[in-house]
Amino acid sequence: MKNVQIPSELFILLIRYHLIEDVSSGEKIRIGLEKKMDVLIDRELYTKYKTAPTDEEREKARTEYLDRSGVRDSFRW
C-alpha cells in the first residue's frame, strides 16, 4: 500500500472536521482532496506512459495525460 502526502493545512481541516465536527470547512476539504486526487491520477498516467510495455499502451496513456493536462492538439507531436 502506498502512502499519500497531503498539505498540513488540509490535514488539520480533516482533523477538525472529524474530531471536533467542524462542518464549516467541508468545502475546503472537498476541494483539497479533489486537487490531490487529480495529482495522483496525473502521476499514474505519466508513469504508465513512461513504463508501458507496448507502443499502443504508451500512446494511449500519453494522450490521456495530455488531455487531462489541457494541452491542445496543435501543440502535440
Residue pairs with C-beta under 8 A, 6 or more apart in sequence:
4 36
4 40
6 32
6 36
7 32
9 32
10 28
10 29
10 32
10 33
10 36
13 25
13 28
13 29
13 32
14 29
16 22
16 25
17 23
17 25
17 26
17 29
38 68
41 68
42 65
42 68
42 69
45 61
45 64
45 65
45 68
46 61
46 65
48 57
48 61
49 58
49 61
49 62
49 65
52 58
52 60
52 61
66 76
